[in-house]
């Protein structure tokens, strides 16, 4: 009793235990469980100590530690068969539960279950039911685990006075079972259940269902496994998996330590309203941009070749981007369903090699969107030179510089993004899974600054938007100061100048600033409002360019031509 109490006290601060402490404690507990004489108080202290060891730091484990854990789990399995010797059939601790029964009369099946949501030290947390098999307890509470042990039908004939003992051990995590082939990246809890019989020849099969802890989305795949002490790893021989909408279900033809290894995939939800807004807005923008490009080329003599080249390149980039967005943003290759083969996943996070065109679509979207803004800042620089140097305009080499920056700078950013984050075996380092766009979150669902969404798009875009915003402020201030009529009571000049500033803001893509407010907004209602505004403004940006740079210009030209015709008919000079 003194030894058991001391071990319980020394393991109470599990996070402070070293590798030597953990190994020594596991060895002492194994020796205590193997003792011929045990009372209930000693067993309760021992089980409490094991529960505390299951909270220790895995980084402290050594090869000797896993040797000690192996002996401990074997001793615990044997002890669960003989708990009747201490006049106790149930022992429950926060991370460990044991139950033992003795069957004096034959029954076809025996069912154990762990109830969800009850107090961790409640003795009813693991209970016994002699018949039935579903994922609810007699009280109606949902269950974390259901274990159904079926006996052979022909064993009823010669049952006689035979007594069969069944022992069950439920581990709340897999600290004592370290796998080399199944890698863990998520902080999910994997329960392990041990079932043992005094006479294994009476066993027909063992069925168990486990409700896995879902921390990252839906189940991608799972495997029904048992612990092989010889290989010191999980194996699947003798076990098959059964598809069950309420959880994961397995059937094995032997008894040992069982577990279910689950691989998760992320879930994504889409806003249908924004989806239709995007399709309609982008479609109208494509039509508007094509008409704008044609009109700009046909009337290039009125404004100069350089200005036309800049606006036409903007139209080309935006049109391509909108087409890619409409036809390629959704990943055509959907995540595969749970396979029928009972094969151990390589990780608790779904890993699929790159397939389909999604990565190429992502790279093209990134390129043409960055190209659009590159040409935007070139257009802004062109306006700046026209204001500052009205007579000579931009430098002579501006066209060559524009072609290099407009098409070359985005290519360099996309190239760096792909070379540093993309892998054929792990394409989600560069792009997302449900739709073809840059990755921004890590596998736990948190924003990751190492992902290309930040430095491959948001930061370059922020620099470009700052430059364009500064140019708009400079442009607006210049035309206001240059025209004293803006301070008069006449409204027409004011409307014209405001319209000029607004049209420049449209072509410079300043509505994308709203997207940064969407990223930093946590209030739900405001987030929805900003998302709708952002979607409306940017999917219709091409339409806005058509209205200001084609339709409005066409109307002004027609009006001017009519005025000239009237003037000529009156004989005025």
C-alpha positions as CSV (number, residue, x, y, z in Angstrom):
1,X,0.0,0.0,0.0
2,X,2.9,2.4,0.8
3,X,4.5,1.7,-2.6
4,X,1.2,2.2,-4.5
5,X,0.5,5.4,-2.7
6,X,4.0,6.8,-3.3
7,X,3.8,6.0,-7.0
8,X,0.4,7.7,-7.2
9,X,1.8,10.8,-5.5
10,X,5.0,11.0,-7.5
11,X,3.1,10.6,-10.8
12,X,0.5,13.3,-10.0
13,X,2.5,16.0,-11.8
14,X,2.7,14.1,-15.1
15,X,4.1,17.0,-17.2
16,X,7.2,17.1,-14.9
17,X,8.2,13.5,-15.2
18,X,11.4,12.6,-17.1
19,X,12.0,9.5,-19.2
20,X,13.6,7.7,-16.2
21,X,10.7,8.7,-13.9
22,X,8.1,7.4,-16.4
23,X,10.0,4.1,-17.0
24,X,10.5,3.5,-13.3
25,X,6.9,4.2,-12.4
26,X,5.6,1.9,-15.2
27,X,7.9,-0.9,-14.0
28,X,6.8,-0.6,-10.4
29,X,3.1,-0.6,-11.4
30,X,3.7,-3.7,-13.5
31,X,5.2,-5.5,-10.5
32,X,2.3,-4.4,-8.2
33,X,-0.3,-5.7,-10.7
34,X,1.5,-9.0,-10.8
35,X,1.4,-9.4,-7.0
36,X,-0.5,-12.4,-5.7
37,X,-2.2,-10.5,-2.9
38,X,-3.9,-7.2,-3.7
39,X,-6.6,-5.3,-1.9
40,X,-9.0,-2.7,-3.4
41,X,-7.1,0.3,-2.1
42,X,-3.9,-0.8,-3.7
43,X,-5.6,-1.4,-7.0
44,X,-7.3,2.0,-7.0
45,X,-4.0,3.7,-6.4
46,X,-2.3,1.6,-9.2
47,X,-5.1,2.4,-11.7
48,X,-4.9,6.1,-10.7
49,X,-1.2,6.1,-11.3
50,X,-1.6,4.5,-14.8
51,X,-4.2,7.1,-15.7
52,X,-1.7,9.8,-14.7
53,X,1.1,8.2,-16.8
54,X,-1.2,8.6,-19.8
55,X,-0.8,12.4,-19.5
56,X,3.0,12.4,-19.7
57,X,5.0,14.1,-22.4
58,X,5.6,11.8,-25.3
59,X,8.8,13.6,-26.1
60,X,10.2,12.1,-22.8
61,X,9.7,8.5,-23.9
62,X,12.7,6.3,-24.7
63,X,13.1,2.7,-25.9
64,X,13.2,1.6,-22.3
65,X,9.9,3.5,-21.7
66,X,8.1,1.6,-24.4
67,X,9.5,-1.7,-23.1
68,X,8.0,-0.8,-19.7
69,X,4.7,0.2,-21.3
70,X,4.5,-3.1,-23.1
71,X,4.9,-5.1,-19.9
72,X,2.4,-2.7,-18.2
73,X,-0.4,-3.2,-20.8
74,X,0.1,-7.0,-20.8
75,X,-0.2,-7.1,-17.0
76,X,-3.2,-4.8,-17.1
77,X,-4.9,-7.1,-19.6
78,X,-4.3,-10.2,-17.3
79,X,-5.4,-8.2,-14.3
80,X,-8.7,-7.3,-15.9
81,X,-9.6,-11.0,-16.1
82,X,-9.2,-11.5,-12.4
83,X,-10.6,-8.4,-10.9
84,X,-13.2,-10.5,-9.1
85,X,-10.5,-11.5,-6.6
86,X,-10.6,-8.0,-5.1
87,X,-14.5,-7.9,-5.1
88,X,-14.6,-5.2,-7.7
89,X,-15.9,-5.4,-11.3
90,X,-15.5,-1.8,-12.4
91,X,-12.5,0.7,-11.9
92,X,-12.7,4.1,-13.6
93,X,-10.2,6.9,-13.7
94,X,-10.1,10.0,-16.0
95,X,-7.9,8.2,-18.7
96,X,-8.6,4.6,-17.9
97,X,-11.5,2.2,-17.2
98,X,-11.5,-1.5,-16.4
99,X,-14.4,-3.9,-16.2
100,X,-14.6,-7.6,-15.6
101,X,-17.5,-10.1,-15.6
102,X,-17.9,-13.8,-15.0
103,X,-20.4,-15.7,-17.1
104,X,-21.9,-18.6,-15.2
105,X,-24.6,-19.1,-17.8
106,X,-24.2,-19.2,-21.5
107,X,-25.2,-16.1,-23.5
108,X,-24.7,-15.4,-27.2
109,X,-23.1,-12.0,-26.8
110,X,-21.8,-9.6,-24.1
111,X,-21.8,-5.9,-24.7
112,X,-19.7,-3.2,-23.1
113,X,-20.1,0.5,-23.8
114,X,-18.6,3.8,-22.7
115,X,-21.1,6.6,-22.3
116,X,-20.5,10.1,-23.7
117,X,-20.7,13.2,-21.6
118,X,-20.8,11.8,-18.1
119,X,-18.4,12.7,-15.3
120,X,-15.0,11.2,-15.9
121,X,-14.9,9.6,-12.5
122,X,-18.4,8.3,-12.6
123,X,-18.6,4.5,-12.2
124,X,-21.3,4.3,-14.8
125,X,-19.1,5.7,-17.5
126,X,-18.4,2.2,-18.6
127,X,-21.2,-0.3,-18.2
128,X,-22.4,-3.7,-19.2
129,X,-25.4,-4.7,-21.3
130,X,-26.1,-8.4,-22.1
131,X,-27.8,-8.0,-25.4
132,X,-28.5,-5.7,-28.3
133,X,-25.9,-3.7,-30.3
134,X,-26.4,-0.1,-31.1
135,X,-24.7,3.2,-30.5
136,X,-26.9,4.2,-27.5
137,X,-26.9,3.1,-23.9
138,X,-30.1,1.9,-22.0
139,X,-30.3,5.4,-20.6
140,X,-30.5,6.8,-24.1
141,X,-27.1,8.6,-23.8
142,X,-24.9,8.4,-26.9
143,X,-21.8,6.2,-26.6
144,X,-18.1,6.9,-27.3
145,X,-17.4,3.2,-27.7
146,X,-19.4,0.0,-28.1
147,X,-17.8,-3.4,-27.7
148,X,-19.8,-6.5,-28.6
149,X,-18.2,-9.9,-27.8
150,X,-20.0,-12.8,-29.5
151,X,-19.5,-16.4,-28.4
152,X,-19.7,-19.5,-30.6
153,X,-23.2,-21.0,-30.8
154,X,-22.0,-24.6,-30.4
155,X,-20.3,-23.7,-27.1
156,X,-23.7,-23.7,-25.4
157,X,-24.0,-27.5,-25.7
158,X,-21.0,-28.3,-23.4
159,X,-21.1,-25.2,-21.3
160,X,-21.9,-27.2,-18.1
161,X,-20.5,-25.7,-15.0
162,X,-17.8,-23.8,-16.9
163,X,-17.3,-20.2,-15.8
164,X,-16.0,-17.7,-18.4
165,X,-14.4,-14.5,-17.4
166,X,-14.2,-11.5,-19.7
167,X,-12.0,-8.5,-19.0
168,X,-12.1,-5.1,-20.8
169,X,-9.6,-2.2,-20.5
170,X,-10.4,1.2,-22.1
171,X,-7.5,3.6,-22.7
172,X,-8.6,7.2,-23.4
173,X,-5.6,7.8,-25.6
174,X,-2.8,5.8,-27.3
175,X,0.2,7.0,-25.3
176,X,1.2,3.4,-24.5
177,X,1.0,2.4,-28.1
178,X,3.4,4.3,-30.3
179,X,3.1,3.5,-34.0
180,X,5.9,4.0,-36.6
181,X,3.8,3.7,-39.7
182,X,0.8,5.9,-38.6
183,X,1.9,9.6,-38.1
184,X,-0.1,11.9,-36.0
185,X,-0.3,15.6,-36.8
186,X,-3.7,16.5,-35.2
187,X,-4.4,16.7,-31.5
188,X,-7.1,14.0,-31.7
189,X,-7.8,11.4,-29.1
190,X,-7.5,7.8,-30.2
191,X,-9.0,5.4,-27.8
192,X,-7.7,1.9,-27.4
193,X,-9.8,-1.0,-26.0
194,X,-8.5,-4.3,-24.8
195,X,-10.8,-7.4,-24.7
196,X,-9.6,-10.7,-23.2
197,X,-11.3,-14.1,-22.3
198,X,-10.1,-16.9,-20.0
199,X,-11.0,-19.4,-22.8
200,X,-10.3,-17.9,-26.2
201,X,-11.6,-21.0,-28.0
202,X,-15.2,-19.9,-27.1
203,X,-14.9,-16.7,-29.1
204,X,-16.7,-16.3,-32.4
205,X,-15.8,-12.6,-33.1
206,X,-15.5,-9.2,-31.6
207,X,-17.3,-6.2,-33.0
208,X,-16.6,-2.7,-31.8
209,X,-17.8,0.8,-32.8
210,X,-15.9,3.9,-31.9
211,X,-17.2,7.5,-32.3
212,X,-13.9,9.2,-33.3
213,X,-13.2,12.7,-32.0
214,X,-13.6,15.0,-35.0
215,X,-11.3,18.0,-34.8
216,X,-10.6,18.7,-38.4
217,X,-13.6,17.7,-40.6
218,X,-14.9,14.5,-42.1
219,X,-13.5,11.0,-42.0
220,X,-11.4,10.4,-45.1
221,X,-10.5,6.8,-44.3
222,X,-10.0,4.5,-41.3
223,X,-8.5,1.2,-40.4
224,X,-9.5,-1.4,-37.8
225,X,-6.3,-2.5,-36.1
226,X,-4.8,-4.5,-33.2
227,X,-1.6,-4.0,-31.4
228,X,1.1,-6.6,-32.3
229,X,3.6,-6.9,-29.5
230,X,6.1,-8.7,-31.6
231,X,6.3,-5.9,-34.2
232,X,5.5,-3.2,-31.7
233,X,3.0,-1.6,-34.1
234,X,-0.6,-1.7,-35.3
235,X,-1.7,-4.5,-37.7
236,X,-4.9,-5.3,-39.6
237,X,-4.8,-9.1,-39.9
238,X,-8.0,-10.7,-38.7
239,X,-10.0,-7.5,-38.7
240,X,-12.4,-6.0,-41.2
241,X,-14.0,-2.6,-41.3
242,X,-17.8,-2.0,-41.7
243,X,-19.3,1.2,-43.1
244,X,-21.5,2.8,-40.5
245,X,-23.1,6.3,-40.8
246,X,-23.0,6.7,-37.0
247,X,-19.3,6.1,-36.6
248,X,-16.7,3.6,-37.5
249,X,-17.4,-0.1,-36.9
250,X,-15.0,-3.1,-36.9
251,X,-15.1,-6.9,-36.6
252,X,-12.1,-9.0,-35.5
253,X,-11.7,-12.8,-35.0
254,X,-9.4,-12.6,-32.0
255,X,-9.0,-10.6,-28.8
256,X,-6.2,-8.1,-28.0
257,X,-5.8,-4.4,-27.9
258,X,-8.0,-2.8,-30.6
259,X,-8.1,0.7,-32.0
260,X,-9.4,2.6,-35.0
261,X,-6.9,4.8,-36.9
262,X,-8.7,7.6,-38.6
263,X,-7.6,10.0,-41.3
264,X,-9.5,13.2,-41.5
265,X,-10.1,15.7,-44.3
266,X,-11.2,19.3,-44.0
267,X,-14.8,20.3,-44.6
268,X,-15.7,23.4,-46.6
269,X,-18.9,25.3,-46.8
270,X,-19.9,27.7,-49.6
271,X,-22.3,30.6,-49.7
272,X,-24.7,29.9,-52.5
273,X,-25.8,33.5,-52.7
274,X,-22.2,34.7,-53.2
275,X,-21.7,31.9,-55.7
276,X,-24.5,33.2,-57.9
277,X,-23.4,36.8,-57.4
278,X,-19.9,35.8,-58.5
279,X,-21.1,34.0,-61.6
280,X,-23.5,36.7,-62.8
281,X,-21.0,39.5,-62.0
282,X,-18.1,37.8,-63.7
283,X,-20.1,37.0,-66.8
284,X,-21.2,40.6,-67.2
285,X,-17.6,41.8,-66.5
286,X,-16.2,39.5,-69.3
287,X,-18.6,40.9,-71.8
288,X,-17.8,44.5,-70.7
289,X,-14.0,43.9,-70.8
290,X,-14.1,42.4,-74.3
291,X,-16.1,45.4,-75.6
292,X,-13.8,47.8,-73.8
293,X,-10.7,46.2,-75.4
294,X,-12.2,46.3,-78.9
295,X,-13.4,49.9,-78.4
296,X,-10.0,51.0,-77.0
297,X,-8.1,49.5,-80.0
298,X,-10.5,51.0,-82.6
299,X,-10.3,54.5,-81.0
300,X,-6.6,54.4,-80.0
301,X,-5.8,57.5,-82.1
302,X,-7.9,59.7,-79.8
303,X,-5.9,58.9,-76.7
304,X,-2.5,57.6,-77.8
305,X,-1.0,54.1,-78.2
306,X,0.6,53.9,-74.7
307,X,-2.7,54.6,-72.8
308,X,-4.5,52.1,-75.0
309,X,-1.9,49.4,-74.5
310,X,-2.1,49.7,-70.7
311,X,-5.9,49.5,-70.6
312,X,-6.1,46.7,-73.1
313,X,-3.6,44.6,-71.1
314,X,-5.7,45.2,-68.0
315,X,-8.7,44.0,-69.9
316,X,-6.9,40.9,-71.1
317,X,-5.7,39.9,-67.6
318,X,-9.0,40.5,-66.0
319,X,-10.9,38.6,-68.7
320,X,-8.6,35.6,-68.3
321,X,-8.9,35.8,-64.5
322,X,-12.8,35.9,-64.6
323,X,-12.9,32.9,-67.1
324,X,-10.6,30.9,-64.9
325,X,-12.6,31.8,-61.8
326,X,-15.9,30.7,-63.4
327,X,-14.8,27.5,-64.9
328,X,-11.9,26.4,-62.7
329,X,-12.2,27.7,-59.1
330,X,-14.0,24.5,-57.9
331,X,-11.8,21.5,-57.7
332,X,-13.1,19.0,-60.2
333,X,-11.4,16.1,-58.4
334,X,-13.5,15.5,-55.2
335,X,-12.1,13.8,-52.1
336,X,-12.4,10.0,-52.4
337,X,-14.8,8.2,-50.1
338,X,-13.8,5.7,-47.5
339,X,-12.2,2.7,-49.1
340,X,-13.4,-0.8,-48.5
341,X,-9.8,-2.1,-47.9
342,X,-8.7,-2.2,-44.4
343,X,-5.3,-0.5,-44.9
344,X,-3.6,1.6,-42.3
345,X,-3.5,5.3,-43.3
346,X,-0.1,7.0,-43.3
347,X,-1.3,9.9,-41.3
348,X,-4.3,11.2,-39.4
349,X,-4.5,13.9,-42.0
350,X,-5.6,13.0,-45.5
351,X,-2.7,12.9,-47.9
352,X,-3.4,12.6,-51.6
353,X,-1.0,13.1,-54.5
354,X,-1.7,15.9,-56.9
355,X,-4.3,15.0,-59.5
356,X,-6.4,16.9,-61.9
357,X,-5.9,20.5,-63.1
358,X,-6.4,22.3,-59.8
359,X,-2.8,23.2,-59.1
360,X,-2.4,24.6,-62.7
361,X,-5.7,26.6,-62.3
362,X,-4.4,28.0,-58.9
363,X,-1.1,29.1,-60.5
364,X,-2.9,30.8,-63.4
365,X,-5.4,32.5,-61.1
366,X,-2.5,33.9,-59.0
367,X,-0.6,35.0,-62.1
368,X,-3.4,36.8,-63.9
369,X,-4.7,38.4,-60.7
370,X,-1.3,39.7,-59.9
371,X,-0.8,40.7,-63.5
372,X,-4.0,42.7,-63.4
373,X,-2.7,44.8,-60.4
374,X,0.8,45.1,-62.0
375,X,-0.8,46.7,-65.0
376,X,-3.0,48.8,-62.7
377,X,0.1,50.3,-61.0
378,X,1.6,50.9,-64.5
379,X,-1.6,52.7,-65.5
380,X,-1.3,54.7,-62.3
381,X,2.4,55.6,-63.1
382,X,1.3,56.6,-66.6
383,X,-1.3,59.0,-65.1
384,X,1.3,60.4,-62.7
385,X,3.7,61.2,-65.5
386,X,1.0,62.9,-67.5
387,X,0.2,65.1,-64.5
388,X,3.8,65.9,-63.6
389,X,5.1,66.2,-67.2
390,X,2.2,67.2,-69.3
391,X,4.3,68.1,-72.3
392,X,6.6,65.1,-72.6
393,X,4.6,62.5,-70.8
394,X,6.1,59.2,-69.6
395,X,9.8,58.4,-70.3
396,X,10.6,56.8,-73.7
397,X,11.5,53.4,-72.1
398,X,8.2,53.3,-70.3
399,X,6.7,50.8,-72.8
400,X,9.5,48.3,-72.4
401,X,9.5,48.7,-68.6
402,X,5.7,48.2,-68.6
403,X,5.9,45.0,-70.6
404,X,8.6,43.6,-68.3
405,X,6.9,44.5,-65.1
406,X,3.4,43.8,-66.2
407,X,4.1,40.2,-67.3
408,X,7.4,39.4,-65.7
409,X,6.9,40.4,-62.0
410,X,3.8,38.2,-61.4
411,X,5.6,35.3,-63.1
412,X,8.5,35.6,-60.6
413,X,6.1,35.7,-57.6
414,X,4.2,32.6,-58.9
415,X,7.5,30.8,-59.6
416,X,8.8,31.4,-56.1
417,X,5.5,30.3,-54.6
418,X,5.5,27.0,-56.5
419,X,9.2,26.2,-55.9
420,X,9.0,26.8,-52.1
421,X,5.6,25.3,-51.2
422,X,4.5,22.8,-53.9
423,X,5.1,19.1,-53.8
424,X,3.5,16.4,-56.0
425,X,2.8,14.3,-52.9
426,X,1.5,17.2,-50.9
427,X,-0.1,19.8,-53.2
428,X,-2.0,21.4,-50.3
429,X,1.2,23.2,-49.3
430,X,0.5,25.5,-52.2
431,X,-3.2,25.3,-52.9
432,X,-6.4,24.5,-51.1
433,X,-8.4,21.2,-51.4
434,X,-12.0,22.2,-52.0
435,X,-11.3,25.0,-54.5
436,X,-8.4,26.0,-56.6
437,X,-6.8,28.9,-54.8
438,X,-3.7,29.6,-52.6
439,X,-3.4,27.8,-49.3
440,X,-3.7,30.0,-46.2
441,X,-4.4,27.6,-43.3
442,X,-2.3,24.9,-41.6
443,X,-3.6,21.4,-41.1
444,X,-5.1,22.4,-37.8
445,X,-7.2,25.2,-39.4
446,X,-5.1,28.1,-38.2
447,X,-3.8,30.9,-40.4
448,X,-0.2,30.1,-41.4
449,X,2.1,32.9,-42.5
450,X,4.3,30.4,-44.2
451,X,1.6,29.6,-46.7
452,X,1.7,31.4,-50.1
453,X,-1.6,33.2,-49.5
454,X,0.2,35.8,-47.3
455,X,3.5,36.5,-49.0
456,X,2.5,35.2,-52.5
457,X,-0.6,37.4,-52.8
458,X,-1.8,39.5,-49.8
459,X,1.5,41.3,-49.3
460,X,2.3,42.1,-53.0
461,X,-1.4,43.2,-53.4
462,X,-1.2,45.4,-50.4
463,X,1.9,47.2,-51.8
464,X,0.2,47.7,-55.1
465,X,-3.0,49.0,-53.5
466,X,-1.0,51.4,-51.3
467,X,0.7,52.8,-54.4
468,X,-2.6,53.1,-56.3
469,X,-4.3,54.8,-53.4
470,X,-1.5,57.3,-53.1
471,X,-1.8,58.1,-56.8
472,X,-5.6,58.5,-56.5
473,X,-5.2,61.0,-53.6
474,X,-2.5,62.9,-55.6
475,X,-4.7,62.9,-58.8
476,X,-7.8,64.1,-56.9
477,X,-5.9,66.8,-55.1
478,X,-4.3,68.0,-58.3
479,X,-7.5,68.4,-60.3
480,X,-9.3,70.1,-57.3
481,X,-6.5,72.7,-56.9
482,X,-6.2,73.2,-60.6
483,X,-9.9,74.1,-61.1
484,X,-11.2,76.9,-59.0
485,X,-14.7,76.2,-60.2
486,X,-14.9,73.3,-57.7
487,X,-15.2,76.0,-55.0
488,X,-18.0,77.8,-56.8
489,X,-21.7,77.1,-56.6
490,X,-21.8,75.4,-60.0
491,X,-22.2,71.7,-59.8
492,X,-21.2,70.4,-63.3
493,X,-17.4,70.8,-62.9
494,X,-17.6,69.1,-59.5
495,X,-19.5,66.1,-60.9
496,X,-17.0,65.8,-63.8
497,X,-14.0,65.8,-61.5
498,X,-15.6,63.4,-59.0
499,X,-16.5,61.1,-61.9
500,X,-12.9,61.2,-63.1
501,X,-11.5,60.3,-59.7
502,X,-14.1,57.5,-59.3
503,X,-13.3,56.0,-62.7
504,X,-9.6,56.0,-61.9
505,X,-10.3,54.3,-58.6
506,X,-12.3,51.6,-60.6
507,X,-9.5,50.9,-63.1
508,X,-6.9,50.8,-60.3
509,X,-8.9,48.1,-58.4
510,X,-9.1,49.9,-55.1
511,X,-12.3,48.1,-54.2
512,X,-10.0,45.2,-53.2
513,X,-9.2,47.1,-50.0
514,X,-12.5,45.9,-48.7
515,X,-11.1,42.3,-48.8
516,X,-8.6,43.2,-46.1
517,X,-11.4,44.4,-43.9
518,X,-13.1,41.1,-44.5
519,X,-10.0,39.3,-43.3
520,X,-9.7,41.2,-40.0
521,X,-13.4,41.4,-39.2
522,X,-14.7,39.0,-36.5
523,X,-18.2,40.3,-36.0
524,X,-20.5,38.0,-37.9
525,X,-23.0,40.5,-39.3
526,X,-20.4,43.0,-40.4
527,X,-18.4,40.1,-41.9
528,X,-21.4,39.1,-44.1
529,X,-22.0,42.7,-45.2
530,X,-18.4,43.3,-46.1
531,X,-18.2,39.9,-47.9
532,X,-21.2,40.8,-50.1
533,X,-19.9,44.3,-50.8
534,X,-16.5,42.8,-51.7
535,X,-18.1,40.2,-54.0
536,X,-20.3,42.7,-55.7
537,X,-17.5,45.3,-56.3
538,X,-14.9,43.0,-57.6
539,X,-17.0,40.6,-59.7
540,X,-18.4,43.6,-61.5
541,X,-15.2,45.5,-61.8
542,X,-15.0,44.7,-65.5
543,X,-18.5,45.9,-66.0
544,X,-17.6,49.2,-64.2
545,X,-14.6,49.7,-66.5
546,X,-16.9,49.2,-69.5
547,X,-19.3,51.8,-68.2
548,X,-16.6,54.5,-67.5
549,X,-14.1,53.8,-70.3
550,X,-16.4,52.6,-73.1
551,X,-20.0,53.5,-72.7
552,X,-19.5,56.9,-71.2
553,X,-16.7,57.7,-73.7
554,X,-18.9,56.6,-76.6
555,X,-21.8,58.8,-75.4
556,X,-19.5,61.8,-75.1
557,X,-18.1,61.2,-78.6
558,X,-21.6,60.9,-80.1
559,X,-22.7,64.1,-78.3
560,X,-19.6,66.0,-79.5
561,X,-20.1,64.8,-83.1
562,X,-23.7,66.0,-83.0
563,X,-22.6,69.3,-81.6
564,X,-20.0,69.7,-84.4
565,X,-22.6,68.8,-87.0
566,X,-25.0,71.5,-85.7
567,X,-22.2,74.0,-85.6
568,X,-21.2,73.3,-89.2
569,X,-24.8,73.5,-90.4
570,X,-25.1,77.0,-88.9
571,X,-21.9,78.1,-90.6
572,X,-20.1,78.9,-87.4
573,X,-16.4,78.5,-87.3
